[in-house]
Amino acid sequence: MKILLIHQNFPGQYKHLAPALVALGHQVVALTCKVKEPQRWKGVQIVPYAIRGSSTQGIHPLLSDFETKLLRGTSCYQGAMALKQQGFEPDVICAHHGWGESLFLKDVWPNARLGLYCELYHLSQQPFLNFDPEFPSRTPDTDGLRIRLKNLNNRLHEEVMDAGISPTRFQASTFPAEWQDRITVAHDGIDTDLVRPDSQARLALDDGRMLTRDNEVITFINRNLEPYRGYHIFMRALPGILKRRPNAHVVLLGGDDTSYGARPPKGQTWKQIFIDEVRGRIPTPHWDRVHFLGRVPYERFLAMLQVSTAHVYLTYPFVLSWSLLEAMSAGCAILASDTDPVREVMSEGETGWMADFFDSEALTERLSALLDDPEARAGLGRAARAFAQQHYDLQRLCLPKHVEWVMQLADMPSRPPRD
């Protein structure tokens, strides 16, 4: 079978699926704007395409988001046409459609079956919009219009989607009811054989100090340090945490950019904004126990989880972070926000503890109580790892489900594009 994968940051969510399909004897081609030259990766033929065009100056603000997706869609269409002219005819196309790349692929190959990675459908009501009153919408009068147009990419894809796959029930539930009978819930999977507890783990800090399981280590992870993942709440709890825990080291992982939500004021970063807010309440000897590691290689990320005494995870009602499931697989004792995505994978008192997202004082209290209770931490860590192994194991559960989904997709009738 001939399979085409589309992802602007390939391999992305196809990191494990693509080589697995190659190993089964399928011809797998990836079309992406990430690379400049053709190459091979684990048996996958990677074909580049270039994004042509640029955003229109002065375009209506409600159209600017869709224009970027249209530019990617038409550029990917040109790349697909070049592939077709070389004789490539995929049986199945799998795409993460969030950036618009796959908008016109059924116009190139109307008989191919299109399977979409359904990450999120944007909703305008609470708690999806204006969940955090500290950061209200800047355009409340037109929020409904903006969200509807933001979903234009989703809606156009729905017309040609033969099947979808979503990593969590929460994420799948954001899509309209008429989509959901075509969406399979199957997580990308966690390599629980790799991400596991290690009593001998060591985490080297940037100043040369070394943390081990003998230290009290509080960990916090964002892709980028920002409000959508509760960075501001954690930072506001930090003065109390450091005062209550005189021997604790606090290790934060994450970049300085913005992944989700509104950007900070021009020339600033969310990271520095909230450092500046709390730094005056933290004596320098305490601040010396706070370590911002930025973005790190996966091995260092894993070591961070393995030396963690207690791990804090906070999120808006949004896409669930892989890092939470990885922390569970590593056997971490976790204190997380009591929000919908978390409730799907964690049970209060069984696989972790929870606190109200907005209550930094409760976060401090519960975290300190968790750190004072080694028996509770050990039990939570064991249960969290067992849950991750039972429901999210990559090789034994999730990857086979994704492969099966692709095979079922190949047997479906194709939905051609509509006028």
Phi, psi and omega in degrees: 000146178258125186235130177250130177249137181236121177201126184294341178234046184308138012275342178050231181290353180260017183304318181262326183294317184301309178296328179295321179292322175298316182297335178276000176097008181274151173275119185241124178239137176243129178251120187210153175267004184288327184250161181258334183234150176300145179202172176241144180218112179051041178087355180269131175276115182261123183244124181276154166224153182256139176281121181254141180095171180212164182298143182280126179293130178082009179298151179304131185301332179286346180258349188297321181296314182291330180297321179296323178289324178295320178297318178291320180297316180288326178292317178294325176302318179295319177296322179292321179297321178296320176297318180297319180295337176276000176097007181277125180230096183288144171279325184225139172240125174248128186219141163270107191272005188300336181256004174090359187301325188266013184305321190241018183288332176289340174287334177276314183232078185297339182268351178288148175270133185251119176249127186252143172275104188269090187279316183192141170251132187280131182238143188265350182268166174297146001267013185285326177244139180060035175299320184257107183297343178291336182234069182291161177302142177278347182225061186301329182290337183241016181302316181299319179295314183298315182293320180299317179287329176297330178274003180301320177299315177301314186293320178293326177289327181301328181296330186245359180288123175276326177201155178231162176221137184227141188287335181221159176296323179301313181293319178298325184291344178286341182280152180302153184304324183290347173276325200294335177288351176256001184253124173264135176267115179205118181290156178295332174102149178243131177284086185290344174287326179275313182271093187215162177297149177213106183294343181261007183298147179223134179244115178278128176273165184293337181269007177096346177290157182236129176255141178227186178292346178283343178272159170269113187235122175256126185243150181209131187227130166229152169298311169230139184287111189199165184299326183304331178252022170074018181301319181295323179292316180297317182295324179289337175278343189300316179303317179291322179298311182295326179289318181288330185241082187294344180252000186281143168256137179248120184244123180244135180243135176152154181276182184261359185271194177236123177267322187223154175074191184287147175282156177289170176307149185306134178085001181240168173233150176300323179305308185286326179305315184274339168297313181298325181295322188254346189301325182293344180259008182239112178300151183303319177300327176287318181297333178293348177262009178253128188231113174265114184265352182072218175260137188228160172300158186300324181298323180286323174303314181295318178298324178299315178295322185287337176265357184295131172275321175212135183247133180252128177229123180232141178204147165297170168293095191202187178304131179287133180287139171303327186298331178294314180292327176293322176296322176296315180297327179282357178080025180288148167275117193246135168246117188232164177288143180276071180237160189307313181300325181289319183299335179293331186243349181232146176241127181303127177082352180250302180249002178175176172248154180231157176217155176302133185307319190272352189263090182292331178291317177295324177300315179298314182297311183292323179295317180296320178296321179294318180293335179276357187234082182298329179294317178296317180300315181297316180294318179296318181297317178297316182292322179296316179295317180299321179295316179298318179295321184286327189245340189228017180294129185296300190287324187267345185226298191289313181298315175303324178295319180292318178297316179299320178299317178296318180296319177293323178301320182297335182269357183277153170289145183275141174265109182286160177297149180251151175286000000 
